[in-house]
Amino acid sequence: MKKLVLVTGLTGICLALIALAGPAQGQEAPNRGWEFGGDLRGGFYASERDGRDGNESSAESLRGRFRLFAQRELSDNWLFRGRVATWVTTDGNDYSLEFDRYRASGTGTRPGEVHLDEFFLQWADDAQRHQLRVGRFQTGFKLPVVPDKSLDRNDASNVGIGWTDGVHWISQLGAGWESHVIAQLNHRRGTGNTARAPIDFSDSGSRVGAYLGLRSTERWGPVSMRMLTLHWIPDALATHGVGDARRDDYLTATAKAAAEWPVGSAGMRFVLAGEFGRAFNTPQQSTMQLGTIDDVAGDGYQVSANLFDIRPGHNLGVVYGRVEAGWLTSNDFSNNNHLYEIRYQHHFNTKLRLDFRLRYREEIERRLGASELQQDRDMYARLTWKL
């Protein structure tokens, strides 16, 4: 029965996409057809944990993610795009078709759920200097490195599924700079990208948030990328706990940069990149179970060193990150954690890629009542194939 419901729902989505993107009655259809594509990602995952109570545990699984899009140019300036996405694991899948505006938790969807992670109209001016997206779309402002991560916005990393609902305006400012302005809609039960507790959207004032970015990818000496961001979620931070009615705004800022240098004469490149972020309002220690008096710290940073094209298509990168307990909006870094990671990547061709990762994480501060700092060790070997 679940499979029947899933197939029926997907068929309905496809029909809706066709109906929405088709020309209105009496109008001549543009001489443009549908474009289809997607990606398939799957691999082996293993993890070990030393818990806060001193006990050890481990897990192994196979995981996969499938995304399929359809898009069509409606005119010289307008484009429609929709995409369905799902991820599955070895067991525990909850097969269903979901149309909720929020994810099952602040950090992701349940395995087996099928979501629309893109459904938007896009306008661009004739010179392609300004662009507007309206609806559900992807946002991600990652460092240009092998273990590509972000402190503040990366809707769908690894096999995860995420999205942004709202409006995204992009403008080319000249000299290689571009601006990003996002007005994001939030549901009272959550949103489509990462928001860790005690961020809570039950207050009506938290329905609309904003993200501002200023980025340049034009070379400036060895510097290949620079970016500044602000992220504001009003009336969403439950500083005294979700059970308390008091709410504060959650406001963060980040600075990102990357530089690269050639190594040898065979095309190898060394890339050094980093990011620093600060949360200006943070929860109380008692809310995060880390103390009883002060607010927790809210800084985070990452530093990454990488070698690209060690041989053609072979890349290697390492990253260290430290994210304090009050940094609550990263899809790639858990708050109150150190992170060490090494990742190898091989591009067989433009469509097929292999990634192998080893990662170690450890809590920065010990929780009240815990006998140990929690430690996690994990690895994966995965393939990504663009259809």
C-alpha positions in Angstrom: 0.0 0.0 0.0 2.8 2.4 0.8 4.5 1.8 -2.5 1.2 2.4 -4.3 0.7 5.7 -2.4 4.3 6.7 -3.3 3.9 6.0 -7.0 0.6 7.7 -7.1 2.0 10.7 -5.4 5.0 11.0 -7.7 2.7 10.7 -10.7 0.6 13.6 -9.4 3.7 15.7 -8.8 4.9 15.1 -12.4 1.4 16.1 -13.7 1.5 19.2 -11.6 4.9 20.2 -12.9 3.7 19.9 -16.5 0.5 21.8 -15.8 2.3 24.6 -14.0 5.1 25.0 -16.6 2.8 24.8 -19.6 1.6 28.0 -21.4 -1.7 29.6 -20.6 -4.6 28.9 -22.9 -4.5 31.1 -26.0 -0.7 31.8 -25.6 1.8 30.4 -28.0 4.2 28.0 -26.3 7.9 28.9 -26.4 9.9 26.6 -28.6 11.6 25.0 -25.6 11.3 21.5 -24.2 11.6 19.8 -20.9 15.0 19.0 -19.4 15.4 16.1 -17.0 18.3 15.0 -14.8 19.3 14.1 -11.4 21.9 12.4 -9.3 22.3 9.1 -7.4 24.6 8.8 -4.4 25.2 5.6 -2.3 27.8 4.1 -0.1 28.9 2.2 3.0 28.9 4.0 6.4 30.4 2.9 9.7 30.6 4.7 13.1 31.7 4.2 16.7 30.7 6.2 19.7 32.1 6.6 23.2 29.1 7.9 25.1 28.7 10.4 27.9 28.0 7.5 30.3 31.2 5.7 29.3 29.5 3.0 27.2 30.6 2.2 23.7 28.4 1.6 20.6 28.9 1.1 16.9 26.8 0.9 13.7 27.2 0.0 10.1 24.8 0.7 7.2 24.3 1.2 3.5 22.8 4.5 2.6 21.6 6.1 -0.7 20.1 9.3 -2.0 18.2 9.8 -5.2 17.1 13.2 -6.7 15.3 13.7 -10.0 14.6 17.2 -11.5 12.5 18.5 -14.3 13.0 22.1 -15.6 11.8 24.2 -18.5 12.6 27.6 -19.9 9.3 29.4 -20.2 10.7 32.4 -22.0 14.0 34.2 -22.4 13.8 35.4 -18.8 11.7 32.8 -17.0 12.5 29.2 -15.9 10.6 26.7 -13.9 12.4 23.8 -12.0 11.1 21.1 -9.7 12.9 18.2 -8.0 11.9 15.2 -5.9 14.4 13.7 -3.4 14.6 10.8 -1.1 17.2 9.0 1.0 17.2 5.4 2.3 19.3 3.3 4.6 19.7 -0.4 5.4 16.7 -0.5 7.8 14.3 1.8 9.6 12.9 3.5 6.4 9.6 5.3 6.7 8.3 5.3 3.1 6.0 8.2 2.5 5.4 11.2 0.3 5.6 14.4 2.3 4.5 17.9 1.5 5.3 19.5 4.9 7.2 22.8 4.9 9.4 21.5 7.7 11.6 18.5 8.3 11.0 15.7 10.8 13.8 17.2 13.0 15.9 20.3 13.1 18.7 18.4 11.4 17.0 16.3 8.7 14.3 14.2 7.2 13.5 10.6 8.0 14.9 7.9 5.7 12.4 6.8 3.1 10.5 10.1 3.0 10.1 11.6 -0.4 10.1 15.4 -0.6 10.0 18.2 -3.1 13.3 19.9 -2.4 13.0 22.3 -5.3 9.9 23.9 -6.8 10.6 27.4 -8.0 10.2 30.0 -10.7 13.4 31.9 -11.7 13.6 35.2 -13.4 16.8 36.7 -14.9 17.3 40.0 -16.7 18.6 40.0 -20.3 22.1 40.7 -19.3 22.1 37.9 -16.6 23.2 40.4 -13.9 20.2 40.0 -11.7 18.3 36.9 -10.8 15.2 36.1 -8.7 14.0 32.8 -7.4 10.6 32.4 -5.8 9.4 29.2 -4.1 11.5 26.3 -2.8 15.2 26.2 -3.8 18.6 25.1 -2.6 21.1 27.4 -0.9 24.7 26.5 0.0 27.7 28.8 0.6 30.6 26.3 1.2 34.3 26.7 1.1 35.8 25.6 -2.2 37.7 22.6 -0.8 37.5 18.8 -0.9 35.7 18.4 2.5 33.3 21.2 1.4 31.6 22.5 4.5 29.9 25.6 5.8 29.2 27.1 9.2 26.0 28.8 8.2 24.2 27.5 5.1 24.4 24.2 3.3 20.9 22.8 2.8 21.7 19.3 1.6 25.1 17.7 2.4 26.1 14.0 2.3 22.8 12.0 1.8 20.7 14.6 3.5 17.7 16.5 2.1 17.0 20.1 2.8 15.6 23.3 1.2 14.9 27.0 1.6 11.3 28.3 1.2 11.1 32.0 0.2 12.7 34.5 -2.1 16.4 34.6 -3.2 17.7 37.8 -5.1 21.2 37.7 -6.6 22.9 40.7 -8.1 26.2 41.0 -9.9 27.8 44.1 -8.5 31.0 44.4 -10.6 34.6 43.6 -10.0 33.7 40.0 -9.4 31.4 40.7 -6.4 27.8 39.4 -6.1 25.2 40.0 -3.4 22.7 37.5 -2.1 19.5 38.5 -0.3 17.2 35.7 1.0 13.9 36.2 2.7 13.0 32.8 4.2 9.6 31.5 5.3 9.5 29.3 8.5 6.7 27.1 9.7 5.8 27.0 13.4 7.0 23.4 13.6 10.3 24.0 11.9 12.0 24.8 8.6 13.8 23.1 5.7 17.3 23.7 6.8 19.3 23.1 9.9 18.1 24.7 13.1 19.3 23.0 16.3 17.6 23.3 19.7 16.8 25.6 21.4 15.9 27.4 18.2 12.1 27.2 18.1 9.6 28.6 15.6 6.5 28.6 17.8 6.5 32.4 18.2 4.6 34.1 15.4 7.4 36.6 15.1 9.8 33.9 13.7 7.8 33.2 10.5 10.2 35.2 8.3 14.0 35.3 8.6 16.7 36.9 6.4 20.1 36.0 5.1 22.5 38.5 3.5 25.7 37.5 1.7 28.4 39.4 -0.2 30.7 37.1 -2.2 33.5 37.4 -4.7 35.1 34.5 -6.6 37.3 36.8 -8.8 41.1 36.2 -8.2 42.9 38.8 -6.1 46.4 37.6 -6.1 46.3 34.0 -4.6 42.9 34.7 -3.0 40.2 32.9 -5.0 37.1 33.5 -2.8 35.9 36.0 -0.2 32.5 36.2 1.5 30.7 37.9 4.4 27.3 36.9 5.6 24.6 37.8 8.1 21.8 35.4 9.2 18.8 36.6 11.2 16.0 34.6 12.7 13.7 36.8 14.8 12.0 35.6 17.9 13.3 32.1 17.6 16.0 31.6 20.3 14.6 30.0 23.4 17.4 31.2 25.6 15.7 29.8 28.8 14.5 26.6 27.2 11.6 25.8 24.8 9.2 25.5 27.7 9.7 29.2 28.6 7.8 31.7 26.5 10.7 34.2 26.3 12.3 34.4 22.9 15.3 36.3 21.5 16.5 37.0 17.9 19.2 34.6 16.7 21.8 36.6 14.7 25.0 35.3 13.3 27.8 36.6 11.0 30.5 34.8 9.1 33.6 35.6 7.1 35.0 33.1 4.6 38.1 33.1 2.4 40.1 30.8 0.2 43.5 31.1 -1.5 45.3 28.8 -3.9 48.8 28.3 -5.3 50.2 26.1 -8.1 52.4 23.2 -7.0 54.9 21.9 -9.6 54.2 22.0 -13.4 51.7 19.1 -13.7 48.6 21.1 -12.7 48.5 20.3 -9.0 47.1 23.1 -6.7 47.3 23.8 -3.0 44.2 25.4 -1.6 44.0 26.9 1.9 40.6 28.0 3.2 39.0 29.1 6.4 35.8 30.5 7.9 34.9 32.2 11.2 31.5 32.8 12.6 29.9 34.4 15.7 26.5 34.1 17.2 25.6 37.3 18.9 22.8 35.9 21.1 23.2 32.5 22.7 21.3 30.2 25.1 21.9 29.9 28.8 24.3 27.2 30.1 21.4 25.6 31.9 19.4 25.3 28.7 22.3 23.5 27.0 23.0 21.4 30.2 26.5 22.9 30.4 26.3 25.0 33.5 24.0 27.1 35.7 24.9 30.8 35.4 26.2 32.3 32.1 25.3 32.1 28.4 27.2 29.6 26.4 29.8 30.7 23.9 28.7 31.1 20.2 31.9 31.2 18.1 32.8 28.7 15.4 35.6 28.3 12.8 37.1 25.9 10.3 40.4 25.7 8.6 41.1 23.4 5.6 44.2 22.5 3.6 43.9 20.7 0.2 45.8 19.3 -2.7 43.8 19.2 -6.0 44.8 17.2 -9.0 47.6 15.3 -7.3 47.0 13.2 -10.4 44.3 14.3 -12.8 41.0 13.9 -10.9 42.6 12.9 -7.6 42.1 15.3 -4.6 42.9 15.2 -0.9 41.8 17.5 1.8 41.9 17.9 5.6 39.7 20.1 7.8 39.7 21.1 11.5 36.6 22.8 13.0 35.6 24.0 16.4 32.0 25.0 17.0 30.8 26.3 20.4 27.5 25.2 22.0 25.7 28.4 20.9 26.3 28.0 17.2 23.0 26.3 16.1 22.6 26.6 12.3 25.3 24.5 10.7 24.4 21.4 8.7 28.0 20.3 8.6 29.2 20.9 12.2 27.5 19.8 15.4 27.5 22.5 18.1 29.8 22.0 21.2 32.2 19.9 19.1 35.7 19.7 17.7 35.9 18.1 14.3 38.9 16.5 12.5 38.4 15.1 9.0 40.4 13.8 6.1 38.8 13.2 2.7 40.0 11.7 -0.6 38.1 12.3 -3.8 38.5 10.8 -7.3 36.6 12.1 -10.3 36.4 9.3 -12.8 34.8 11.6 -15.3 32.4 14.6 -15.2 29.5 12.3 -14.0 31.0 9.8 -11.6 32.9 10.6 -8.4 34.2 8.6 -5.4 34.6 10.0 -1.9 36.3 8.4 1.1 36.1 10.1 4.5 37.5 9.5 8.0 36.2 11.8 10.7 36.7 12.3 14.5 34.5 14.5 16.7 34.7 15.2 20.4 32.6 17.5 22.6 34.2 20.7 23.9 32.4 20.9 27.2 31.1 18.1 29.3 27.4 18.1 30.0 26.0 18.3 33.5 25.6 14.8 34.9 27.8 13.2 32.2 30.9 11.2 33.2 32.7 11.6 29.9 33.0 13.8 26.8 31.1 12.2 23.9 33.5 11.0 21.1 32.5 9.9 17.6 34.5 8.2 14.9 33.1 7.5 11.5 33.9 6.8 7.9 32.2 6.4 4.6 33.0 5.3 1.1 30.5 6.6 -1.4 29.9 7.0 -5.1 28.0 10.0 -6.7 26.7 9.6 -10.2 25.1 12.5 -12.1 22.3 11.2 -14.4 
